């Protein structure tokens, strides 16, 4: 075998091996998504957040445009002039280039008001973007735990079916042996059918929760989408209600947004008021022109007062509008603090309640397990009844479902208190 043939065979084997490895990788189930994975993907895909980012870009451009009035405005013009004698017999075209520099030195405060409006609008849009980001994180976190809740409840429903199947088989065996009447099967059969129906409902809830989470992330629904349980229990140190309220009033970006909107409205009112009265202005201009081989230049400073004697009431209407916008901004700034206090208190009550129910559910589950095992032993010895077993199973399944509800209510409540205080930026840890 020549060297060239060996090289070709080696390349073919390498290609086949790579293709087989690729097929194996594609056949593997996708890796379950963690909460951090979901949040990271949502921050990249959510349309509302992308719109908020574009609003920041727009506001920054408006601010740059407003600030440009502080700098000289330089313009280059190429001029062509055509003229002739009185009879129009002779025509002459003269071309020239002119460079002009203009500077607004003072316009009565309109420039400063315009910059203040743009600056505060920029701050408001940045604060709004941050709150949008927090909202995305909170919605994804809540949907993530709702999906885990649904999966765990489906597992409880599956166990309920298994409990009832085992009891049904046990009673059926006793009926076959003549140790129990056939009528004893009826309540067990009914309970088994109900357990199967609940299982179907629980599985459907899992699919619905998965779709909701993918929607919050910004994905199209996929059947192979899976999420992973938190790697370790979520640890959270509960503080006092007053400390949470104080934290929210410092950290909530919508408070910062409302303050910026109020300042922008104040500047807008100032701008509208300026044009109602005579306003001074001072401008400077320098021009240098080259035409027909000749160069000339001129400079001037113009100052004076401007007053709109009649504009059909436009300026007065603009001032009334700006005054109304300012009054609304004041009301909204005062209301948002009350809203935040209410949101924090609601989140705090949900958190303390979920924490207490989590502890109580563990005690309830332990008691339900002990009762189920005891009734199972009594029934095996012939001293218990089918009804006792059914009641014990119902109590056990109820306690298992209650623990699941309490656990994920607690996780969601942690995310809610962080969202209410404006401190939710990633996972719930």
Secondary structure, DSSP 8 states (H G I E B T S, - for coil): --HHHHHHHHHHHHHHHHHHHHHHHHHS----B-HHHHHHHHHHH-HHHHHHHHHHHHHHHHHHHHHGGGS-EEEEEEEEEEEE-TTS--EEEEEEEEEEEEEEEE-TTHHHHHHHHHHHHHHHHHHHHHHHHHHHHHHHHHHHHHHHHHHHHHHHHHHHHHHHHHHHHHHHHHHHTTSS-TTHHHHHHHHHHHHHHHHHHHHHHHHHHHHHHHHHHT----TT--B---SS--------HHHHHHHHHHH-HHHHHHHHHHHHHHHHHHHHHHTTS-EEEEEEEEEEEEETTEEEEEEEEEEEEE--S-STTHHHHHHHHHHHHHHHHHHHHHHHHHHHHHHHHHHHHHHHHHHHHHHHHHHHHHHHHHHHHHHHHHHHHT-S-HHHHHHHHHHHHHHHHHHHHHHHHHHHHHHHHHHHHT--SSS--
